């Protein structure tokens, strides 16, 4: 199974905090241990794009969204809430987000 987890703790800036990265890594690990194949574009793409540059940020978002048609599931880890960016990222999926297990 493939899906795209979204981390509420990763801000759209080059200065991603260590706790946010750790949280996202744990979310990825959780997906992998469930037998899934996660893609966390919000962590991967900022390593090669400068999110402070609007064009780079737009390219990264578009690249992340390009994977969505191939995902069987989109998971949002919302332990710390759901940000506007997470809601926007879920938008291309169609159905509104729902809690795990629903």
N, C-alpha and C positions, 0 to 999 in steps of 0.2 A: 504494500500500500504506500502511496506517496501523498504527502501533503505539505503545506507551507505554514509552519508555526510562526506566529507573530509575537514578539516580546514587548510588553508594555513599558519595560524599563529602558529601552534603547532610544535615546533622544536623536532627532534628526540633525546631528552636528558631529564634527570630527572628534569632539571630546567625550567619547562614550566612557561612562564610569566603569570601574572594575566590578562593582556589584551587579550592574546591568549585564555585563558580559558573562559573568558567572551564572546569573539567572538564565540567560539565553542558552548557555552551554548545558545547563541542567535540563532545560526544556528539550533541547535536541537529544540529549541522552535518554530522556524519558520516551521520546518518540522511537528512537532506535531500539530500546529494550522492549517496546511494544510490537516490534517487527515491522516498523514503518521506515520509510526512506525520506526523512525531512530535508527541506531546503529552507535555509534561513537567509534569504537574500539581503535582509536588513543588516546582517552582520558581515556577509561576504562582500557585497558590492562596495561598501564604504572603504574597504581596504584598497581599492583601485580607483575609486571616484572621489572627488572632493564634494561633499554634501553642502559645503558653503557656497558652491557655484550652482545656481538654479538649473542650468542646463545639465550638469552632471547628475544632480539629484533627480531630475525628470527622467534621464536615461536609466538610472538605477531602478526607479519605480517602474518604468515601462518594462525593463528586463525582468523584474520580479513578477509582474503581471503576466508576462508572456508564458510563464510556466503554469499558470492557473488552469488552462484547459486540459492539461495532462494530469492534474492532481485529482485524486479520488476524494480528497478531504482537505479542508483548511481548518487548522486548529489555532485557536487564540488562547494563549496562557494568560489568564486575567487575574492572577493572584493580587496584583497591585492596581487593578482597575483596567478599564478599556479607554484608551486615548482616542482623540479625534483621528489621528493618523492610522490607528488600528482599524477604526470603523471605515475609513476611506480605503484602506488596503483590502478590506473584506468586500467592499462594494462590488467588484467585478464577479464575485461568486454567485450573486443573485439572491439566494435566501438570506434572511437576517441571521446573525450569529445566534447560537443557542448553547446552553451549558452542556458540557460533556455528559454523556449518558442519556441524553434526550433522543 
